[in-house]
């Protein structure tokens, strides 16, 4: 069994918000086949209602999430639970924390290494 790791990194970079669409797109092919359950606690977007409806009670592909969150959208508090090969065992969790940080929980060493490469300020958290 691979160790589960939790990384956190800043969502604001040089006065620019790195949104969910950008985070997912930056991780690229590693998340292509994933389907996501989205739990929204607080979202700022002119399309908030459409996003909430599109993601309610169903799993959404990575591509669809990138589409939904690409236009003036800020997930302030919420969580995404990503399912890869197994529809019952989550492989990755991504959490927006107070619009200031993205937290990622995974046992994929490849994903951890990619996050550290893309977001050099990323560091480990002891718990979720």
Buried (B, 14 or more C-beta within 10 A) or exposed (E): EEEEBBBBBEBEEEEEBBBBBBBBBBBEEBBEEBBBBBEBEEBEBEBBEEBBEBBEEEBBBBEBBBEBBBEEBBBBBBBBBBBBEEEEEBBBBBBBBEBEBBBBBBEBEEBBEBBBEBBEEBEEBEEE
